[in-house]
Amino acid sequence: MFYRENGQFKTTYKSDQQIFAVKQDRIAIIAIIAFAFIGVPMLADEYLFRAILVPFLILALAAIGVNILVGYCGQISLGSGAFMAVGAYMAYNVFMRVEDMPLIVALLSGGFFAMLAGIIFGIPSLRVKGLYLAVATLAAQFFFDWLFVRVRWFTLDSPAGTAEVSNLSVFGWQIATPMDKYLFVLGFVVVFALLAKNLVRGPIGREWMAIRDMDVAASVIGIRPMYAKLTAFAVSSFIIGVAGALWAFVHLGSWEPLSFDINRSFQLLFIVIIGGLGSIMGCFFGAAFIVITPIVLNQLLPWIGSLFGVEISTAMVGHAEFMIFGALIVWFLIKEPHGLAKYWSMARHKLRLWPFPH
Amino acid sequence: MRLRQLALSAVVAVAALTSALTTSLAMAQAPVQFFPSLTGRTGAVAPNAAPFANGYADYMKLVNARGGINGVQTLVEECETAYATDRGVECYERLKARHGGATVFQPLSTGITFALMPRLAVDKIPMITSGYGRSDTADGAIFPWVFPLLGHYWIAGDVVLQHIANRSGGWANLRGKTIAVVYHDSPFGREVLPIINRRAEMHGFTVLALPVPPPGVEQRAIWLQIRQQRPDFVIMQTWGVMTATAIRQAVATGFPRDRMFGTWWSGAEPDLRDIGADARGYSAVMMQHGQARDSEVVRQILAQVHDRGQGTGPRAEVGDVLYMRGVVGAMLAVEGVFRAQERFGRGRHVTGEQARWGYENLNITQARLDQLGFAGVLRGPIVTSCRNHVGTAMMRIHTWNGSGFDWSSDWLQADMNVINRMVTASAESFARDNNITRRTEPGC
């Protein structure tokens, strides 16, 4: 009823090329962003900010990066954790070694170095495909794990090999409270999500998708596979690197290479698969599912037990959480192999016909 | 239709969650002293971390049976981290404000310790990291909120080396020898290296550093390397299944167990029980306590907690090394509150900030330890101050006899002249990097 694009005529190129061509979408996105910036800070408490919202946002950002590579360009990568680590450690080095380095520049430089690493480790993608490429990108994971553990230079020679940052500030704004951290991360996520959304519907995004769908056909119609694949690796690892820097600087504050191990790569890949390959919105759904579900289960199970007068032990909760979470993943993938983003587009499709479906 | 079901179940889930939150708020009314417990009951470290959590919970119940902390009852709530840093952070955030505010955290993981350290000062909650975490936090003037009570990695490493030197007939005889260090490849494992390298410089032995990637179930290559290079001694800074695997590999490659020494996370029953007689001769340094099945405090826990059906773990494990570590951790946490109550009001709930004062001004005498049932378990006095967040540097070595542990050394004291210099240097450099200024109150 209210969600119809009938009568919205595009009379200028500008209006035809907007990120969100449908007026209702535009309003909804602006409302969501406004709510995230204004409503959430008024409603959420410290626990929600620190334990749920900040990790959720940063992982969603990293997932956007992974989705560009895996979902849009079709190059399976298991090196995302490593690119996060490159972003984190290089941002740390730039931030600590250069006097008076502005925080945002340091974070972006983390992304820049991750981009270089991504291009180098993306070169095998020109020759190998599919699962073989996934194995090749594992090399990045193991190499950077090794590098940041073994080469002391990257951790400023700290005895235990950990890195720490504190007293973050941007233009005099001290990022100290959980709310500050949330807003700071949110700013990054909104900018990068909109940029990514814009990028994937432009010429370069179409090249990526052509490569994904059939690389031989793509090269026949004049798309250079090398350019398309390496730009996908570059853009993807840049975003992942910035997410890694944020994870280290804002979320953890003090970290070790273990925070970016192979499990992180798998986690990001699962976020993308569950959220929906080839969908920016899906990254947020996937991250929410992966980050929030275990925590909710963990808190819900003892409470359900107490309803029935049963005290569930901590270990039991831990095991049950894994089992239910695993079952949920399988259930979702059977029910909707295209990921949670498919529900989103289904909902939009139904809303167009509502309340008179044929 | 499917969408409606989905929306409905989402609403139900949200409603359930909010009511769960409100019930936990309502419970916070009773005046209790809340001790959160971050557990590792699942995952690769579960056999070692679960007894700690059991001991921690049981001692708190014993305190309540004895009448609480001057009448204030203790309360433990657990949160499972599975030794993962991000879950540890989530647990910390979840528990810190519950039940009138957390008194003190003991995360039992170096990774979680590192991640929580920047948050402590903001939330005003102290943390006890007995035998783990950062060694330089012993300097309370730079790390006011962290208390490595009873000792840290550098103290333990120093004592192991002293024991090796004593067995070899003095430090001088170590010259030219090779000592291999098998360590958990994480900040936890690496923290032991500075003291060993320092001692190597002083006494002229060679260090062979052998990192093991966690969880450490695959160590064949490392032990083949050990067989090849034939070090004179092996020091193990390992945790969880890594320790048992290492000793199995030592058996397989024929490295003599009586020349292997664990630090205090690498010498407990779960590591050795299954290997049994083959592990005989393996030693580990203990920050004071070891197995203490016939101590008074264990007798009391059995009588007043387990016999009343309130025990937390299996009764058979009460008095084991890691169970006792939980008991000792809980005792230190409670004694700090006793001390804080002396200043801020007897029989009153103390905040985290007040408890911090208590931990910094501990004076647990031998008489007090005896009174609490720790005679023969711990050795007093444990005295802390702003400059000294450790309290004591006395340790013992115990050796596996095939089915249990025997003490194999006298009390050994780490050389604090060496260690304090390292602590100060490291803490100072941390302070410089992070723009922290040394506390300047009197006595600091």
Boltz contact constraints between the chains, C-beta under 6 A:
constraints:
  - contact:
      token1: [A, 47]
      token2: [B, 93]
      max_distance: 6.0
  - contact:
      token1: [A, 50]
      token2: [B, 93]
      max_distance: 6.0
  - contact:
      token1: [A, 51]
      token2: [B, 90]
      max_distance: 6.0
  - contact:
      token1: [A, 51]
      token2: [B, 93]
      max_distance: 6.0
  - contact:
      token1: [A, 159]
      token2: [B, 194]
      max_distance: 6.0
  - contact:
      token1: [A, 160]
      token2: [B, 187]
      max_distance: 6.0
  - contact:
      token1: [A, 160]
      token2: [B, 190]
      max_distance: 6.0
  - contact:
      token1: [A, 160]
      token2: [B, 191]
      max_distance: 6.0
  - contact:
      token1: [A, 161]
      token2: [B, 187]
      max_distance: 6.0
  - contact:
      token1: [A, 161]
      token2: [B, 190]
      max_distance: 6.0
  - contact:
      token1: [A, 162]
      token2: [B, 114]
      max_distance: 6.0
  - contact:
      token1: [A, 162]
      token2: [B, 187]
      max_distance: 6.0
  - contact:
      token1: [A, 166]
      token2: [B, 118]
      max_distance: 6.0
  - contact:
      token1: [A, 166]
      token2: [B, 434]
      max_distance: 6.0
  - contact:
      token1: [A, 167]
      token2: [B, 435]
      max_distance: 6.0
  - contact:
      token1: [A, 252]
      token2: [B, 115]
      max_distance: 6.0
  - contact:
      token1: [A, 253]
      token2: [B, 118]
      max_distance: 6.0
  - contact:
      token1: [A, 254]
      token2: [B, 114]
      max_distance: 6.0
  - contact:
      token1: [A, 254]
      token2: [B, 115]
      max_distance: 6.0
  - contact:
      token1: [A, 254]
      token2: [B, 118]
      max_distance: 6.0
  - contact:
      token1: [A, 256]
      token2: [B, 187]
      max_distance: 6.0
  - contact:
      token1: [A, 258]
      token2: [B, 186]
      max_distance: 6.0
  - contact:
      token1: [A, 303]
      token2: [B, 20]
      max_distance: 6.0
  - contact:
      token1: [A, 314]
      token2: [B, 39]
      max_distance: 6.0
  - contact:
      token1: [A, 314]
      token2: [B, 41]
      max_distance: 6.0
  - contact:
      token1: [A, 314]
      token2: [B, 78]
      max_distance: 6.0
  - contact:
      token1: [A, 314]
      token2: [B, 80]
      max_distance: 6.0
  - contact:
      token1: [A, 315]
      token2: [B, 41]
      max_distance: 6.0
  - contact:
      token1: [A, 315]
      token2: [B, 42]
      max_distance: 6.0
  - contact:
      token1: [A, 318]
      token2: [B, 41]
      max_distance: 6.0
  - contact:
      token1: [A, 318]
      token2: [B, 42]
      max_distance: 6.0
  - contact:
      token1: [A, 318]
      token2: [B, 80]
      max_distance: 6.0
